[in-house]
Amino acid sequence: MRRLGSVQRKMPCVFVTEVKDEPSAKREHQPFKVLATETVSHKALDADIYSAIPTEKVDGTCCYVTTYKDQPYLWARLDRKPNKQADKRFKNFLHSKENSKEFLWNVEEDFKPVPECWIPAKEIDQLNGNPVPDENGHIPGWVPVEKNNKQYCWHSSVVNYEFEIALVLKHCPDDPGLLEISAVPLSDLLEQTLELIGTNINGNPYGLGNKKHPLHLLVPHGAFQIKNLPTLKHNDLLSWFEGCREGKIEGIVWHCHDGCLIKVRQKIYLVLGYVILHSSREEVVLKFSAQTAAILILKPRNTIPLSHMPVTFTCESSVSQRVHGLLLIPAVVQN
């Protein structure tokens, strides 16, 4: 399967959106809502949405793997946001019914400082050598995840820079019906974006780990393709989200052949309880090579309800064994 697109900018909605004069449930102090209409957007049509690959939108926080200090590094998403004065001007502009002109930013003066190591996301627009803020007034970007940075401690828990590996959840190459948690070389993930999920991310919708034994994993964007998606019609998608098990996901991301990514979020239609990664209907396979290891604490009940199914643990020096649940804590084997 070809490598799918990476998330380097805000993804447009597959449907044309409209603004309603009702308080936003997502953004505090925002007096309006943005809702989907039944019309497919021009951006989606121009990107040939009907031949795109639909994938599961995973509920976590976005990450990026690229070079830092001459080695592959995990980077955390950090949007550069306007300072208090500029934010006030921008919100007044948005609330003005009469103003049809484009808001003018002074990138050098209107934005809060960011760390020196911050880099702008690759696909954002540039003007006179400066990144252009998106429609929310943010400049998407990245900062490297340093080992001792407490702010990004959960990001740091999924990588080991000494061995240059990351803990990744993906389909098992030998059996696409299974999922696999494996230690993947960071070099294999270069220039990819991934979603960090786990105990302390976004309220832990997938039930990974617990407070005493937190568990976090990386999921490559586009890892879970959606089969048998209904036609690209508002009501058909609404029925799919609402009426079948595969629809109990955060949303859909279409990976178009030109690299464009188009999305729709379930919350834009209705609020449903989160369930699981739709792909996780079978077993989860844990694989580690001789150079990496894991401390497994076996429990009589599931502590990682990825699919409420048995979990298979495999290692080069042991026979596969089924367990009813486990907690996974990354550790390094000292040879």
MOJOCOR-V794147 format. One record per pair of residues at least 6 apart in sequence whose C-alpha atoms are under 7 Angstrom apart, sorted by sequence separation. I is the first residue (numbers start at 1). J is the second residue. D is the distance in whole Angstrom. If there is no record, write none. Layout:
i: <I;I>
j: <J;J>
d: <D;D>
This chain:
i: <24;66;67;93;125;126;133;159;160;172;198;209;230;241;255;314;23;24;65;66;124;125;132;145;159;171;172;208;230;240;241;254;255;313;23;24;65;66;124;131;158;159;171;172;199;253;254;312;313;22;23;24;65;147;158;170;171;199;253;254;312;313;21;22;23;64;65;145;169;170;198;199;253;312;21;22;63;64;145;169;170;199;252;253;311;312;20;21;63;64;169;252;310;311;19;20;63;168;169;251;252;310;311;19;20;62;63;167;168;251;310;311;19;62;167;168;199;250;251;18;19;167;168;199;250;17;18;166;167;198;199;17;18;165;166;198;17;18;121;165;166;197;198;16;17;120;121;165;166;196;197;15;16;120;121;164;165;196;197;304;15;119;120;164;196;302;303;304;15;16;118;119;195;196;301;302;303;304;15;16;86;118;119;194;195;300;301;302;303;15;16;118;194;195;241;249;282;300;14;15;117;194;195;248;280;281;283;285;286;287;289;290;299;14;83;193;194;248;280;282;283;284;285;286;287;288;289;298;299;82;83;193;249;283;284;285;286;287;298;82;83;249;283;285;297;298;14;81;82;276;296;297;80;81;238;276;296;80;246;296;295;296;80;294;295;294;295;294;295;293;294;293;293;292;293;292;291;169;168;169;170;167;168;169;167;168;170;82;224;81;81;80;81;158;79;80;158;79;80;79;80;78;79;154;78;77;78;77;78;76;77;75;76;75;76;75;76;205;206;74;75;206;73;74;209;209;208;207;208;207;206;179;178;179;180;181;182;177;178;179;180;181;182;183;178;179;180;181;182;178;9;8;215;8;9;72;213;215;8;9;72;72;209;65;66;65;66;65;64;65;64;65;64;63;64;9;62;63;62;63;62;63;61;62;60;61;60;61;58;60;60;60;56;55;56;55;56;55;56;54;55;54;6;7;6;59;58;57;57;56;57;38;56;57;55;56;54;55;54;55;54;53;54;52;53;52;53;52;52;49;48;47;47;47;6;4;44;36;35;14;13;14;5;11;12;13;14;4;11;12;13;11;5;5>
j: <30;72;73;99;131;132;139;165;166;178;204;215;236;247;261;320;30;31;72;73;131;132;139;152;166;178;179;215;237;247;248;261;262;320;31;32;73;74;132;139;166;167;179;180;207;261;262;320;321;31;32;33;74;156;167;179;180;208;262;263;321;322;31;32;33;74;75;155;179;180;208;209;263;322;32;33;74;75;156;180;181;210;263;264;322;323;32;33;75;76;181;264;322;323;32;33;76;181;182;264;265;323;324;33;34;76;77;181;182;265;324;325;34;77;182;183;214;265;266;34;35;183;184;215;266;34;35;183;184;215;216;35;36;183;184;216;36;37;140;184;185;216;217;36;37;140;141;185;186;216;217;36;37;141;142;185;186;217;218;325;37;141;142;186;218;324;325;326;38;39;141;142;218;219;324;325;326;327;39;40;110;142;143;218;219;324;325;326;327;40;41;143;219;220;266;274;307;325;40;41;143;220;221;274;306;307;309;311;312;313;315;316;325;41;110;220;221;275;307;309;310;311;312;313;314;315;316;325;326;110;111;221;277;311;312;313;314;315;326;111;112;278;312;314;326;327;44;111;112;306;326;327;111;112;269;307;327;112;278;328;328;329;114;328;329;329;330;330;331;330;331;331;332;332;333;333;333;217;217;218;219;217;218;219;218;219;223;137;279;137;138;138;139;216;138;139;217;139;140;140;141;140;141;216;141;141;142;142;143;142;143;142;143;143;144;144;145;274;275;144;145;276;144;145;303;304;304;304;305;305;306;280;282;283;284;285;286;282;283;284;285;286;287;288;284;285;286;287;288;285;121;121;328;122;123;186;327;329;123;124;187;190;327;189;190;190;191;191;191;192;192;193;193;193;194;140;193;194;194;195;195;196;195;196;195;196;196;197;195;197;201;202;222;222;224;224;225;225;226;225;226;226;192;193;193;250;250;250;251;251;252;234;252;253;252;253;252;253;253;254;254;254;255;254;255;255;256;256;257;256;256;256;258;260;221;222;262;268;268;262;262;263;255;261;262;263;264;255;262;263;264;263;259;261>
d: <5;5;6;7;6;5;5;6;6;5;6;5;6;4;5;5;6;6;7;6;7;5;7;6;4;6;5;6;6;6;6;6;7;6;4;5;6;7;7;7;6;6;4;5;7;6;5;7;6;6;5;5;5;6;5;6;6;5;6;6;6;7;6;5;6;6;6;7;7;5;5;6;4;5;5;6;7;5;6;6;7;6;6;7;6;7;6;7;6;7;4;5;6;6;7;5;5;6;7;6;6;6;7;6;6;7;6;7;5;4;5;7;5;6;6;6;5;6;5;6;6;5;6;6;5;6;5;5;6;6;6;5;6;6;5;4;4;7;6;5;6;6;6;6;6;6;4;4;6;7;6;6;6;4;7;6;5;6;6;6;6;6;6;6;5;6;5;6;6;6;7;5;6;6;6;4;6;7;5;6;5;6;7;6;5;6;6;7;6;4;5;5;5;6;7;7;7;7;6;5;6;4;7;7;6;6;6;6;6;7;7;7;6;6;6;6;5;6;5;6;6;5;5;5;5;6;6;6;6;6;5;6;7;5;6;6;6;6;5;4;5;7;7;7;6;7;6;6;6;6;6;5;7;6;7;6;6;7;5;5;6;7;7;7;6;6;7;5;7;7;5;6;6;6;6;6;6;6;6;6;7;6;5;5;6;6;6;7;6;7;5;6;7;6;6;5;6;5;6;4;7;7;5;7;5;6;5;5;6;5;7;6;5;5;6;4;6;6;7;6;5;5;7;6;6;6;5;6;7;6;6;7;6;7;5;6;6;7;6;5;4;5;5;6;6;6;6;6;6;7;7;5;6;6;6;6;7;7;6;6;6;7;6;6;5;5;5;5;7;6;6;6;4;6;6;6;7;5;6;6;5;7;5;6;6;5;5;7;7;5;6;6;7;5;6;5;6;4;6;6;5;6;6;6;5;6;6;6;5;6;5;5;5;6;6;6;6;5;6;6;4;5;6;6;5;5;6;4;6;6;7;6;7;7;7;6;7;7;6;6;6;6;6;6;5;5;6;6;6;6;5;6;5;7>
